[in-house]
Structures are given as C-alpha cells and as structure tokens.
Amino acid sequence: MKQGSLEKDVVEIVNTLKQREWAEHFTTTELGQELEAEITKLIGQLNHYIQLYIQLCEKHTIPRRVIK
C-alpha cells in the first residue's frame, strides 16, 4: 500500500480540477485513491451524457449550447 499525505492528495485533486484537467493514479493514500476513482467515474458519466446530448442535437438539427 502506498503511503502519503491525505492533505497532499486533496490539494493535488483540487488543483487539477481547478485547471479543468483530470488525471488518474497520482494520489498516494488509500482514501485519496478512492476519491480519485469516484471522481473518475463521475467524469466518465458526464462525458457519456454530453455525447448523448450532442448526438440528439445532431439528429434533430438543434443548435447545441456550449457547456462550460
């Protein structure tokens, strides 16, 4: 098991998200790794629904709004 600082893991996660970026496997604690995995799942789900939205807009020729 990797050992590290939970505070360092959280700071890294927050800084990465603030930059609108995401990467996996950079946390060093068990709890940090769990948090990382859950965020990765959420991002994956969000990307899935964004793709569905785009496909629906294209199918019905609806102008899509930019999602920020």
C-alpha positions as CSV (number, residue, x, y, z in Angstrom):
1,M,0.0,0.0,0.0
2,K,1.3,3.4,-0.9
3,Q,1.8,5.9,1.9
4,G,1.5,9.6,1.7
5,S,-0.4,12.6,3.0
6,L,-4.2,12.8,2.6
7,E,-3.9,16.6,2.6
8,K,-1.4,16.5,-0.3
9,D,-3.7,14.2,-2.2
10,V,-6.7,16.5,-1.7
11,V,-4.6,19.6,-2.7
12,E,-3.5,17.8,-5.9
13,I,-7.1,16.8,-6.7
14,V,-8.4,20.4,-6.1
15,N,-5.6,22.0,-8.2
16,T,-6.1,19.6,-11.0
17,L,-9.8,20.2,-11.1
18,K,-9.3,24.0,-10.9
19,Q,-7.2,23.7,-14.1
20,R,-10.1,21.9,-15.8
21,E,-7.9,18.8,-16.0
22,W,-8.1,15.3,-14.7
23,A,-5.5,12.5,-14.4
24,E,-5.6,9.2,-12.7
25,H,-3.1,7.5,-10.4
26,F,-1.4,10.4,-8.7
27,T,-2.8,10.0,-5.2
28,T,-0.7,8.3,-2.5
29,T,-3.2,7.4,0.2
30,E,-6.0,4.8,0.2
31,L,-8.7,7.4,0.8
32,G,-7.2,9.6,-1.9
33,Q,-7.3,6.8,-4.3
34,E,-10.9,6.1,-3.5
35,L,-11.8,9.8,-4.0
36,E,-9.8,9.8,-7.3
37,A,-11.7,6.7,-8.5
38,E,-15.1,8.2,-7.7
39,I,-14.3,11.5,-9.5
40,T,-13.1,9.5,-12.5
41,K,-16.5,7.6,-12.6
42,L,-18.4,10.9,-12.4
43,I,-16.4,12.4,-15.2
44,G,-16.9,9.3,-17.3
45,Q,-20.7,9.5,-16.7
46,L,-20.7,13.2,-17.5
47,N,-18.8,12.6,-20.8
48,H,-21.3,9.9,-21.7
49,Y,-24.3,12.2,-21.3
50,I,-22.5,15.0,-23.1
51,Q,-22.1,12.7,-26.1
52,L,-25.7,11.7,-26.0
53,Y,-26.7,15.3,-25.9
54,I,-24.5,16.1,-28.9
55,Q,-26.0,13.1,-30.8
56,L,-29.5,14.2,-30.0
57,C,-28.8,17.7,-31.2
58,E,-27.3,16.5,-34.4
59,K,-30.2,14.1,-35.1
60,H,-32.8,16.8,-34.6
61,T,-30.6,19.7,-36.0
62,I,-30.9,21.6,-32.8
63,P,-28.1,24.1,-32.2
64,R,-26.2,23.0,-29.1
65,R,-25.3,25.3,-26.4
66,V,-21.7,25.4,-25.2
67,I,-21.5,23.7,-21.8
68,K,-19.0,25.4,-19.5
